């Protein structure tokens, strides 16, 4: 009886997921149809907002043509992905352990927090002029800007997550003779996984959006640069295409992180 009930619940969840997916695609399709109709009827001028069919045509054109900015769509995409992922991974690798140690060990918190609190409110875009001055407009400059934008949320969420560790679990571990580092590793980190992933998701979104801004100000390739050139050459189809690609890649990143988070949640539950 219990097995039948479990099967029924899992089947119901699958149906709900399929329904939500269908609704999502239906909403997107309806928005595209309305967009196309507004442009075709002349209610919205194609000089300011090209129709979806025009964007599709530009997409296939940019796959083969480097005009007008000098690079194909895939070249711009790879350039942006390389910069975003390098800066993002560096921020995760450095920021999360730092936040965990700050939240768990008071001496580390007292040592690092004053400096962190000073740099935390500075917007990532504010670093661009100084970065250009010292690092130019190459890869290192853009990676630094992305790193800074993703670093702050990684530290804050890791710090908050480990500080919310259940005190009862900590006391039980101490009763069984666990050392501070063992409690940190076996209790604190698994308890903070959800908050850490929330920080990673925020960091990824910030790194992706900051990258576009950085490329519009200090780059010679990438999706942000493509959008900027689209504006300079009065090509709204290029601008909208860049925006669509940015949004699509961001949605893919979010889906991948959600799947990875679910797997780690199962790992945490099994510990």
N, C-alpha and C positions, 0 to 999 in steps of 0.2 A: 504493500500500500504506500509505504514511504517512498519507494523508488518511482512509482507512478506519479506521485505528487511532485517529486523533484523533477521528473521528466516534463511534466505539465508546466511547471514554473519556468524551466529553461526554454521550452518551446514558446511560451508566452513572451519571454524576454526577447527571443529572436524575432518574433512577429512585431514587437514594439520597435525594435531596432530597424527592421525593414520598412515599417511605416514611417518612422522619422526620416530615414534616408530618402524615401520616395517623396515625402513632403518637402525636404530640403531641395531636391532636384526640381520638383515642381515649382517651388518659389523662384529658384534661379531661372528656370525656363520662362516663367511668366514675366519676370523682370526684363529678360532679354527681348521678349516679344513686344512688350510695352515700349521699350527703348527704340526698337526698330520702327515701330509704328509712328512714334513721335517724330523721328527724323524723316521718315518717308512722307509723312503728311505735312512737313514743313513747319511744324509747331516748334521744333528745336532745330536750329541751323546746323548743318553738317560742318560748317566752318569752325564751330566751337565744340561740337560733340559728334564725332563720326558715328555712323550706324554700326551695329555689331558685324554686319557683313563686310563693311570696309575694314574693320579691325582684323577680321579673319584674313582678308586679302593681304593686308600689310604684314601679318604674321608670316605668311608663306613667302612674301617678297623679301622680308628681312632675314629669313633663313639662308637665302642665297646672295642677297645684295648687301654690301657694306655701307651703302648710301643711307642717310646723308652724313653720318658722323664718322664713317671710316671703319666700322666693324659690323659683322653679322650679329644677329640676335644671340646665337649660341656663344659667340665670343664674349659679348657683353655679359651674358648670364654666367659663364664660367669665371670671368674676372670678378664679378660681384660675389659669387659663391666662395671663391678662394679666400677673398679678404674677410668675408663675414664669418666663415667657419674657423679660420685661423684665430681671429680675435675672440670669437665666442668660446672656442675650446680652451684657449689660454685663460680666459676669465673664469671658466668653470673649474679648471685644474688648480688655479691659484685661489680663487675667491671662496669656493666651498670649503676646502680644508681650513682656510684662514677663519672663516665665520664659525666653523665648528670648534676650533681651538679657542677662539675668543669667547664663545658661549660657554665652554666647559671649564677652561682654566682662567681664573681671575687675573693672574699676573700678565698673561698674554693680552687680556682685555684691556687692562690698564696701560699697557705699553702701546698698543696699536690704536685704540679707540680715539685718542685726541687727534691723531693725524687723519684717521678715517672720517671723523666728524667734520673736519675742515674741508676735505675734498669731496665728500658725499653730495653737498647741495649744488656743486658746480655742474651745469648742464654739459653733456658731452660735446655739443656744438661749440661751446665756448673755448674748447681746447684747439679748435681747428686753426686759427691764426698762428698760435704759438707752435703748433705741430708743423705747419707749413714752413715756418721760419727755421726750425731745427732739422726737420726730416724731409722737407720738400713735399712733393705730391705723389711719391711712389708708394710701394706696397707697405713699407714700414709705417708711414704716416697714417694710412687708412687703418691698418691693423691696430695701431695704438688707440685711435679714436673708438673703434669698435670694442676693443678690450675694456676701455674705461666705461663705456655705456653698459656693458654686460656685467662688469665686475661688481658694481655696487649692489644690484638686486641679489646676486649670488651670495655675497657676504651677509646681507641683511637677513635673508630667508634662512640660510644655514644657521646663523646666530640665533634667530628667533625659534627655529624648529628644535634645536637641541636644548634650549632653555625651557621649552615646554615639556620636556621629558617627565613622565609620571614619577613623582617622588617615591611612591610606594615601590615601584620596580627598582629604583636605585637602592632603597633601604633593604629590600630583599636580597639584592645582589651583594650588598655589603655584609649582610648577615651570613652569607655563604662564603665569605672571605675573598670576594673578588677585589682586585686592585682598581685604582681609579681609571687606569687606561683600559682594563678589561670591561668595566662598566661603560666607559665611553664608547668602546668598539661594539660591544654586544647589546647594549641597551640604548645608549644615547643616539647613535647614528641610525639604527633601524627605526627608532621612534620619530626621527626628524625627516624621514624620506619624503613624506607628502609635502612638507613645507619646502624642502630642497627642490623638489620638482616644480613647485609653484614658482620658485625663484628662477629656475632654469627656463621655464616657459616665458616669464617676463623678460629675462635676459635675452632670450632668442629674438623675441619681438622687438626689443629695443635695439639690439645689434643690427637687425635687418633694416629697420626704419632709419637708424642713424647712418648706416652705410649709404643709403640713397642720398641723404643730405650731404654727407662727406663727399660723395662722388659728384654731386652737383656743384661743389665748391672747390674741390681739390683732386681732380682726376682727369685722365685722358682716355678712360674706358670704363665700362660697367653700365648697369641699368640706369643709375642716376644720371650718369653722363649722357646716355642716350635720350633720356627725358629732357635734359637741358638743351641738347642739340635740336630736339624736336621743337622746342619753343623758339629757339633762335632761327630755325628754318621754316617756321610757321607750318609745322606738320602735326596737327592735333592727333592724327591717327598714330604717330610714333609715340606721342605722350601717353595716350590711353593704352596702347599696347604695352608700354613699359609698366604702367600702373597695374594692368591685368596680370602680367607675368610676376610682378612683385607680390601681389595678393595671392596668386596661386601657389607660389613657392612657400610663402608664409603659412598657408593652410596645410600644405604637405608637411612642413616641419612640425606644426602643431599636432597633426595626426600621428606622426612618428613618435613624438614625445609622449603622447597619451598612451600609445601601445606599450612603449617601454616602461612607463610608470605603472601600468597594470601588472606587467611582469614582475617588477620589483616589489609591488604590493603583495603579490603572492609569495615572493621570497621572504618578505618581512613577516607575513603571517605564519610561515612555516618554521621560523626560527624558534 
